[in-house]
Amino acid sequence: MKYPVIDIHAHVLTEDMIAQFQSNAPELGVSLTTVDEDGGVLKIAGITQKPFPRSAWDLDRRLRDLDKWGVDLQVVCNVPHTFLYEADASLAGEMAVLQNDAISDFVGANPTRFAGLATVPMQAPSAAASELRRAMTEKGLRGLHLGSNIAGKNLDEPALDEVWTVANELQAFVLVHPHKIAASGRLDAYYLKNLIGNPFETTIAGASLVFGGVIERFPDIRFCLVHAGGFVPYQLGRFRHGWDVRSEPRQRLRGTPEDSLSRLYYDTITHNDRALEYLVAVAGAEQVLYGSDYPFDMADDEGPARVERVLGDDQERQKILSLNAKRVLGPLPA
């Protein structure tokens, strides 16, 4: 019997969500203009996304794509532009509630095809912890969509322990996504902000979670690094060598880097067969989950076909395309 294919990395920003931003937070300057059959131009809080694909809000097109690729259930989260970690904390908290309610409603209207992740105002840890609890226990969301830094601060900031405590208690799935990348001024040309900046930013986040002892102290959080972990899986030897020869990596981490690294999850977005083979070989099939980054231009638009093509072992394919997601997200309708 065919197992259900689950995509754990996808984004949504419906027309209703845009309208609510415009109505409730006009100071953010949210607009969607120059709309045609393929998409439009999204502006929010000084960020311009061009193009912004129609699939972000067009449910019929999304469902057609999922059916075409053979994806049975998709886990959706907010677009990274709406983390709002740099905004006023009370405004960011209000917009998080708005988005979480909207994602919960989106999932509720299509419960056999979608599950959802929350966003929270991480610059206000107490409010973030409270909203994460509400979103997961009252609104049915399965975990947290997390930016890679909080207004320029790394994810090992001690103040964030309040959020990690709740996430650990709820055994949350936490999808770590690049946001406000480092060294952005040097990456303006050639789309390097995405080609290099995004995986570099994810690498900083992953290393901070490891060497800051967050994974070690909160072992029931399921942290997943998007875009195949950035550069993390390919620098494991460097992390260990630094641990062996320098004192700085030992300041907050009691165990070895491998202890924490072995608990990280990764999505499959490599855009390369050999890179996916390497990721699975190094991380283990139990730690890799199928993700697409739908609907953006850097999404893996092959769907699950790359996983099916690259991995000859059917048990590994089943883990990556289905079973791992069920394990980390809890019971799913697919």
PLY file of the C-alpha trace (Angstrom):
ply
format ascii 1.0
element vertex 334
property float x
property float y
property float z
element edge 333
property int vertex1
property int vertex2
end_header
0.00 0.00 0.00
1.30 3.47 -0.89
2.27 5.53 2.12
1.06 9.16 2.35
3.64 11.74 1.31
3.99 14.67 3.73
5.67 18.00 2.91
6.85 19.65 6.14
8.10 22.97 4.67
5.62 25.20 2.85
4.35 28.76 3.24
0.96 30.44 3.00
-0.26 34.04 2.98
-3.91 34.14 1.97
-5.75 37.16 0.63
-7.72 37.23 3.90
-4.47 37.35 5.89
-3.24 40.24 3.74
-6.53 42.08 4.28
-6.27 41.58 8.02
-2.73 42.96 8.03
-3.93 46.00 6.12
-6.88 46.52 8.46
-5.17 45.84 11.79
-1.61 47.07 11.14
-1.62 49.74 8.41
1.77 50.95 9.68
3.35 47.81 8.20
2.47 48.98 4.68
1.26 45.57 3.49
0.23 45.51 -0.17
-0.13 43.01 -3.01
-0.01 44.73 -6.39
0.67 44.08 -10.07
-1.21 40.81 -9.78
-1.42 38.54 -12.82
-1.88 34.83 -13.46
1.50 33.97 -11.96
1.65 36.26 -8.95
2.30 39.82 -7.89
4.50 42.12 -5.82
4.23 41.83 -2.04
5.38 44.64 0.23
5.49 44.33 4.00
7.46 46.21 6.66
9.91 47.61 4.11
10.50 44.26 2.38
9.55 43.73 -1.26
9.02 40.19 -2.53
9.05 40.17 -6.33
7.65 37.99 -7.63
5.29 36.81 -4.93
3.81 33.62 -6.39
0.06 33.26 -6.79
0.29 29.80 -5.24
0.89 31.49 -1.86
-2.78 32.46 -1.74
-4.47 30.51 -4.56
-5.76 27.31 -2.93
-6.90 25.70 -6.18
-3.47 26.10 -7.74
-1.80 24.76 -4.59
-3.98 21.67 -4.57
-3.32 21.06 -8.27
0.42 21.21 -7.64
0.21 18.85 -4.67
-1.79 16.38 -6.71
0.66 16.66 -9.61
3.63 15.92 -7.34
1.89 13.20 -5.36
1.93 15.07 -2.03
-0.90 14.01 0.25
-0.48 16.47 3.12
1.39 19.76 3.39
2.49 21.50 6.59
2.02 25.24 6.10
3.49 28.20 7.99
3.67 31.96 7.63
5.98 33.58 5.08
9.26 34.74 6.72
8.49 38.38 5.87
5.84 38.29 8.60
8.00 37.15 11.54
8.17 40.86 12.52
10.86 40.26 15.15
12.16 43.80 14.57
8.76 45.40 15.09
7.15 46.62 18.28
6.58 43.53 20.42
2.89 44.18 21.07
2.23 44.66 17.36
4.20 41.52 16.50
2.19 39.61 19.11
-1.12 40.79 17.67
-0.06 39.83 14.17
1.12 36.41 15.37
-2.31 35.72 16.86
-3.96 36.88 13.64
-1.76 34.63 11.51
-2.05 31.61 13.77
-5.82 31.87 13.82
-5.86 32.23 10.03
-3.56 29.23 9.52
-5.69 27.20 11.92
-8.80 28.15 9.93
-7.02 27.31 6.65
-6.13 23.88 7.99
-9.59 23.37 9.49
-11.20 23.99 6.11
-8.93 21.41 4.45
-8.03 18.99 7.27
-7.05 16.06 5.07
-4.57 18.10 3.02
-2.94 20.50 5.48
-1.46 20.89 8.95
-0.03 24.11 10.35
2.83 25.69 12.32
2.63 28.79 14.50
4.58 32.03 14.49
5.22 33.91 17.75
6.76 37.27 18.79
10.18 35.93 19.75
11.47 39.40 20.76
9.07 39.12 23.74
9.79 35.63 25.14
6.97 35.57 27.72
4.38 36.54 25.11
5.95 34.13 22.62
5.77 31.23 25.07
2.13 32.02 25.85
1.15 32.27 22.18
2.97 29.05 21.33
1.03 27.23 24.02
-2.28 28.72 22.81
-1.57 27.99 19.16
-0.67 24.37 19.82
-3.17 23.45 22.55
-6.17 25.54 21.46
-5.73 26.10 17.72
-4.35 22.70 16.77
-1.06 23.86 15.25
1.76 21.31 15.32
4.76 23.40 16.30
6.67 26.59 15.58
8.02 28.30 12.49
11.13 30.09 13.79
13.36 32.73 12.24
17.10 32.10 12.36
17.82 35.17 14.48
15.78 37.48 16.66
16.47 41.07 15.64
20.12 40.15 15.08
20.52 37.99 18.19
21.22 34.27 17.95
18.91 31.52 19.13
21.03 30.67 22.17
20.09 33.93 23.96
19.27 32.96 27.58
16.04 35.01 27.49
14.62 32.58 24.94
14.69 29.71 27.44
11.13 30.68 28.38
10.02 29.77 24.85
12.14 26.62 24.74
10.62 25.44 28.03
7.12 25.48 26.56
8.28 24.00 23.25
10.03 21.21 25.13
6.97 20.50 27.27
4.78 20.30 24.16
7.41 18.33 22.22
7.10 20.92 19.49
8.37 20.55 15.96
10.38 23.73 15.31
11.14 24.60 11.70
14.15 26.95 11.64
14.07 29.28 8.63
16.60 31.93 7.50
15.53 35.50 8.17
17.32 38.86 7.94
20.55 37.27 6.78
24.04 38.16 7.96
26.47 39.96 5.63
23.57 41.03 3.44
25.39 44.06 2.03
28.02 41.85 0.40
25.36 39.57 -1.08
23.28 42.08 -3.02
24.43 40.90 -6.45
23.61 37.69 -8.32
20.78 36.64 -5.93
23.51 35.70 -3.44
21.25 36.73 -0.57
19.34 33.55 -1.27
21.98 31.32 -2.89
24.54 31.86 -0.10
22.88 34.06 2.50
20.01 31.75 3.36
22.08 28.59 3.94
24.72 30.64 5.79
22.07 32.10 8.07
20.64 28.65 8.76
24.15 27.45 9.62
24.58 30.20 12.21
21.24 29.25 13.75
22.08 25.55 13.86
25.51 26.11 15.35
24.06 28.44 17.99
21.49 25.83 19.01
24.24 23.21 19.28
27.08 25.11 20.94
24.72 27.24 23.02
23.45 24.04 24.62
19.82 24.63 23.62
19.35 21.20 22.04
21.14 19.58 24.97
18.99 21.29 27.62
15.68 20.90 25.76
15.92 17.42 24.24
12.20 17.04 23.46
12.13 19.89 20.93
12.36 18.63 17.35
14.49 21.32 15.69
14.54 21.05 11.89
16.96 23.11 9.77
15.51 24.00 6.37
17.32 23.92 3.03
19.06 20.69 4.04
20.62 22.36 7.07
22.49 25.09 5.22
26.16 24.13 5.60
25.76 22.31 8.92
25.82 18.68 7.68
28.90 19.37 5.57
31.00 20.93 8.39
30.51 18.33 11.10
34.20 17.52 11.10
35.12 21.17 11.48
32.71 21.54 14.41
34.28 18.54 16.15
37.86 19.62 15.42
37.17 23.03 16.87
35.66 21.39 19.94
38.84 19.32 20.34
41.38 22.12 19.97
39.67 25.24 21.34
37.99 26.18 24.60
35.35 28.52 23.14
33.02 25.80 21.78
32.95 24.21 25.26
31.70 27.26 27.16
28.03 26.26 27.30
27.87 22.75 25.86
28.43 19.94 28.35
28.36 17.00 25.95
30.02 16.65 22.57
28.77 18.45 19.44
27.76 15.07 18.02
25.32 14.51 20.89
23.32 17.59 19.89
23.88 17.35 16.15
22.45 13.83 16.13
19.11 15.24 17.31
18.77 17.82 14.54
16.37 17.23 11.67
16.82 18.45 8.10
14.53 18.91 5.13
15.43 17.51 1.71
15.93 20.75 -0.24
19.35 20.21 -1.81
18.54 20.69 -5.53
21.14 18.00 -6.16
20.97 14.21 -6.07
24.46 13.61 -4.68
23.98 16.22 -1.96
20.78 14.50 -0.86
22.58 11.16 -0.81
25.28 12.68 1.38
22.77 14.30 3.74
20.96 11.01 4.32
24.24 9.12 4.75
25.55 11.60 7.34
22.38 12.51 9.25
20.59 9.17 8.90
17.25 8.61 7.22
15.49 9.01 10.59
16.54 12.70 10.74
15.54 13.82 7.24
12.05 14.94 6.22
10.67 15.79 2.82
10.21 19.55 2.36
9.58 21.71 -0.68
9.69 25.42 0.35
6.52 25.80 -1.70
5.61 28.14 -3.36
8.78 30.25 -3.71
11.16 30.29 -6.67
13.87 28.41 -4.77
11.48 25.58 -3.93
12.32 22.04 -4.96
9.81 21.87 -7.80
10.41 18.18 -8.44
8.21 17.31 -5.51
9.13 14.02 -3.83
10.53 12.63 -7.12
14.14 13.35 -6.10
13.79 11.35 -2.89
12.22 8.47 -4.78
14.93 8.59 -7.45
17.96 8.96 -5.19
17.14 6.50 -2.42
17.06 2.88 -3.44
15.99 1.62 -0.04
12.18 1.73 0.23
12.31 1.87 4.04
14.46 5.01 3.87
12.10 6.57 1.33
9.11 5.81 3.52
10.77 7.37 6.57
11.72 10.56 4.76
8.48 11.00 2.83
6.04 9.95 5.52
6.94 8.21 8.77
9.36 10.80 10.19
6.79 13.56 9.76
4.16 11.50 11.56
6.61 10.87 14.37
7.65 14.48 14.95
4.30 16.14 14.27
1.97 13.68 15.96
-1.05 11.93 14.40
-1.91 13.31 10.99
-4.98 12.68 8.84
-2.98 11.56 5.78
0 1
1 2
2 3
3 4
4 5
5 6
6 7
7 8
8 9
9 10
10 11
11 12
12 13
13 14
14 15
15 16
16 17
17 18
18 19
19 20
20 21
21 22
22 23
23 24
24 25
25 26
26 27
27 28
28 29
29 30
30 31
31 32
32 33
33 34
34 35
35 36
36 37
37 38
38 39
39 40
40 41
41 42
42 43
43 44
44 45
45 46
46 47
47 48
48 49
49 50
50 51
51 52
52 53
53 54
54 55
55 56
56 57
57 58
58 59
59 60
60 61
61 62
62 63
63 64
64 65
65 66
66 67
67 68
68 69
69 70
70 71
71 72
72 73
73 74
74 75
75 76
76 77
77 78
78 79
79 80
80 81
81 82
82 83
83 84
84 85
85 86
86 87
87 88
88 89
89 90
90 91
91 92
92 93
93 94
94 95
95 96
96 97
97 98
98 99
99 100
100 101
101 102
102 103
103 104
104 105
105 106
106 107
107 108
108 109
109 110
110 111
111 112
112 113
113 114
114 115
115 116
116 117
117 118
118 119
119 120
120 121
121 122
122 123
123 124
124 125
125 126
126 127
127 128
128 129
129 130
130 131
131 132
132 133
133 134
134 135
135 136
136 137
137 138
138 139
139 140
140 141
141 142
142 143
143 144
144 145
145 146
146 147
147 148
148 149
149 150
150 151
151 152
152 153
153 154
154 155
155 156
156 157
157 158
158 159
159 160
160 161
161 162
162 163
163 164
164 165
165 166
166 167
167 168
168 169
169 170
170 171
171 172
172 173
173 174
174 175
175 176
176 177
177 178
178 179
179 180
180 181
181 182
182 183
183 184
184 185
185 186
186 187
187 188
188 189
189 190
190 191
191 192
192 193
193 194
194 195
195 196
196 197
197 198
198 199
199 200
200 201
201 202
202 203
203 204
204 205
205 206
206 207
207 208
208 209
209 210
210 211
211 212
212 213
213 214
214 215
215 216
216 217
217 218
218 219
219 220
220 221
221 222
222 223
223 224
224 225
225 226
226 227
227 228
228 229
229 230
230 231
231 232
232 233
233 234
234 235
235 236
236 237
237 238
238 239
239 240
240 241
241 242
242 243
243 244
244 245
245 246
246 247
247 248
248 249
249 250
250 251
251 252
252 253
253 254
254 255
255 256
256 257
257 258
258 259
259 260
260 261
261 262
262 263
263 264
264 265
265 266
266 267
267 268
268 269
269 270
270 271
271 272
272 273
273 274
274 275
275 276
276 277
277 278
278 279
279 280
280 281
281 282
282 283
283 284
284 285
285 286
286 287
287 288
288 289
289 290
290 291
291 292
292 293
293 294
294 295
295 296
296 297
297 298
298 299
299 300
300 301
301 302
302 303
303 304
304 305
305 306
306 307
307 308
308 309
309 310
310 311
311 312
312 313
313 314
314 315
315 316
316 317
317 318
318 319
319 320
320 321
321 322
322 323
323 324
324 325
325 326
326 327
327 328
328 329
329 330
330 331
331 332
332 333
